[in-house]
Amino acid sequence: MTFFLALLPILIVLVLMLAFRAGSHIAGMAGWVVGLVVAFTFFGLNWDVLWVSQVKSLMVTFNVLLVIWPALFLYHLVDQAGGIRAIALALEGVIPDRGWLLVVQAWMLTAVIENLSGFGLPIAIAAPMLIALGVPPITAVASSAIGHSWAVTMSGMALAFRTLVDVTGSNAEQLFPTTALLLGIIVMLTGLAVMMLLKQQVHWWRVLILGVVVAATQYACGLVGMIPVASFAAAFVGIIGGVLLCKRPKGWRSTFKPDPAFKTGMLAYGFLILIMGLTTAVKPINQLLSNVTWTLAFPEVVSLNGFTTAAGNGYLFRFLMHPGVIILLTALVTLLVLPRIKGLAVGKAKPALKRTIKGAIPASIGTLFMIALSAMMEHTGMTMQIAQGLSELMGMIYPLFSPLVGMVGAFATGSNTNSNVLFGAMQKGVAELLAISPLILLAAQTVGGSLGSMVAPAKLAVGGTTTGLKGKEGEILRITLPIGLGMVLIVGLAAILLG
C-alpha cells in the first residue's frame, strides 16, 4: 500500500501527460499538489522537511533555468539571421552523394541542432530538408526523431546529465564514463536505424566508421574535462566525418560558398566552444574561475515518521564556470560584436527575447514543480519506498528495465531532464538496495531518457508542425516506438553485463 501511495504523484504526472495530453507545467503542478497531500498524510511531512526540500529544489531549478533561457536566446538571435539553416544547407554543397547526405542530415545535423536548441526543433528543422530531397514526410520526421536522440543526454551543455548529477548527489566525472559507454551504443544503433529507414543500406560501413568516431569523440571530451560540450563536439566531428567519408565523382567541385548567415552561425557557436574549452581545459583559468562559489547550508531534518535527511549544503554554484553564464556571455558577444564585422548581422534582441519567453515559460514552470516534487519525495522517504518496492519485485534483473524507466519518463514529459528529475533518485535507491553500482543504473536512466526523445509525443508534434503532419503523431510513433523499445532492451542488456 505504501509503495502505491509513494508512486501516486508520479503516476498522476504520467497519466495527465499521456492520457489527457496535459503540458508539463500542468502535470507537474498537479503532481506536486498530490505529492504534498500524500507526503503530509502518510509520510510524516512537517514544516522543517517541507522548507528544506523546497529551497533545495529552487536552487537546482535555478541551475537548470540558467542554461535553458540563455541557450534559447542565443539560438533565436542566430536563427533570425538564418545562421542555423545556413549551417544545415551548407551540407548539400559539400556532400554530392544524395543517399549519404540524407543519413548525415538525419543523424548528425539533427544532433548539432539538438545541442543548439532542443525542444523538438531538430525534428522541425531537419525533417523539411529531408522532404525537399524526396523523403516521404512521415519517414522524414521519424528518421529525424531517431537520429537526434543519441545527443539528448549531453546536449544543451549536458543539461540532462548535469541535472541527474544534481538531484542524485552524484559525481559527474565518475558517472560520465559509464554514461558515455552506453551512449556510444546508441550512437551506433541510431545511425543504423536511420540508414534502414532511409533505405541507404549501401552506406552501412560508413555508418559504422562514423559511429565509432563520434562515440569516441564524445567519450574523450568528457575524460579531458569538457563534459558540457562533449555531445556538441561529437556531433560537429560527425558532420566533418560525414563530409570526408563521402564518395565524390571525378571532377566534382564543391558548390558551397560561406555566406554571411553561415559565418554568423559558425562564429557565434564557435566562440561558445572556444570559451568552454579555455575554461575547462586550461587548468590555471579553471582553478581561478572555480574559486568563485556560492551555496546554502541546510540543517538535518526528520519527518514525523522518523525519516532523516542529514545536514548539508544545497547546490554549489560556480557562477564563472556555469554553462549558462558562458552561453549568456556568448549571446552578448554575438549581439554586440558580430554586427560590427563587415557583412555580418544577427537577429534583434527584442524578438529573440519574446520567442525565448514564449518557449521557455511553460518548460520553466514544469521544471520548477517536477524538481520540487522530486525533492519532497526524497526528503520524506517516498523515493526510498518506491526503490524498495521495485527491488523486491524485480530483484537482480532490474537493470534490464532501468533504461525503460528513463524512456517512460521522457515519453510522458517530453524531456530527458524531467525524466531524470522524476526517477533519478529512485534509480540510485534501487541500485543501493540491490548492491549494484549506482553509476550503472543512473547511466541507464539518462540514456533511456535520451531514447525517449524519439517517442515523446510533444517532440513529434513539434516536428509535425513544419511538415504538414500535425495530428498524425500516431503514424510516426508506429515507426519510432518499436525501434526505441529495441534500443532500450539492448541498453538494458548492456547494463546487466556491466553490473
C-alpha positions, 0 to 999 in steps of 0.5 A: 500500500505504501509503495502505491501511495509513494508512486501516486504523484508520479503516476498522476504526472504520467497519466495527465501527460499521456492520457489527457495530453496535459503540458508539463507545467500542468502535470507537474503542478498537479503532481506536486499538489498530490505529492504534498497531500500524500507526503503530509498524510502518510509520510510524516511531512512537517514544516522543517522537511517541507522548507528544506526540500523546497529551497533545495529544489529552487536552487537546482531549478535555478541551475537548470533555468540558467542554461535553458533561457540563455541557450534559447536566446542565443539560438533565436538571435542566430536563427533570425539571421538564418545562421542555423539553416545556413549551417544545415544547407551548407551540407548539400554543397559539400556532400554530392552523394544524395543517399549519404547526405540524407543519413548525415542530415538525419543523424548528425545535423539533427544532433548539432541542432539538438545541442543548439536548441532542443525542444523538438526543433531538430525534428522541425528543422531537419525533417523539411530538408529531408522532404525537399530531397524526396523523403516521404514526410512521415519517414522524414520526421521519424528518421529525424526523431531517431537520429537526434536522440543519441545527443539528448543526454549531453546536449544543451551543455549536458543539461540532462546529465548535469541535472541527474548529477544534481538531484542524485548527489552524484559525481559527474566525472565518475558517472560520465564514463559509464554514461558515455559507454552506453551512449556510444551504443546508441550512437551506433544503433541510431545511425543504423536505424536511420540508414534502414529507414532511409533505405541507404543500406549501401552506406552501412560501413560508413555508418559504422566508421562514423559511429565509432568516431563520434562515440569516441569523440564524445567519450574523450571530451568528457575524460579531458574535462569538457563534459558540457560540450562533449555531445556538441563536439561529437556531433560537429566531428560527425558532420566533418566525418560525414563530409570526408567519408563521402564518395565524390565523382571525378571532377566534382567541385564543391558548390558551397560558398560561406555566406554571411548567415553561415559565418554568423552561425559558425562564429557565434557557436564557435566562440561558445566552444572556444570559451568552454574549452579555455575554461575547462581545459586550461587548468590555471583559468579553471582553478581561478574561475572555480574559486568563485562559489556560492551555496546554502547550508541546510540543517538535518531534518526528520519527518514525523515518521522518523525519516532523516535527511542529514545536514548539508549544503544545497547546490554549489554554484560556480557562477564563472564556470556555469554553462549558462553564464558562458552561453549568456556571455556568448549571446552578448558577444554575438549581439554586440560584436558580430554586427560590427564585422563587415557583412555580418548581422544577427537577429534583434534582441527584442524578438529573440527575447519574446520567442525565448519567453514564449518557449521557455515559460511553460518548460520553466514552470514544469521544471520548477514543480517536477524538481520540487516534487522530486525533492519532497519525495526524497526528503520524506522517504517516498523515493526510498519506498518506491526503490524498495518496492521495485527491488523486491519485485524485480530483484537482480534483473532490474537493470534490464528495465532501468533504461525503460524507466528513463524512456517512460519518463521522457515519453510522458514529459517530453524531456530527458531532464524531467525524466531524470528529475522524476526517477533519478533518485529512485534509480540510485535507491534501487541500485543501493538496495540491490548492491549494484553500482549506482553509476550503472543504473543512473547511466541507464536512466539518462540514456533511456531518457535520451531514447525517449526523445524519439517517442515523446509525443510533444517532440513529434508534434513539434516536428509535425508542425513544419511538415504538414503532419500535425495530428498524425503523431500516431503514424510516426510513433508506429515507426519510432516506438518499436525501434526505441523499445529495441534500443532500450532492451539492448541498453538494458542488456548492456547494463546487466553485463556491466553490473 
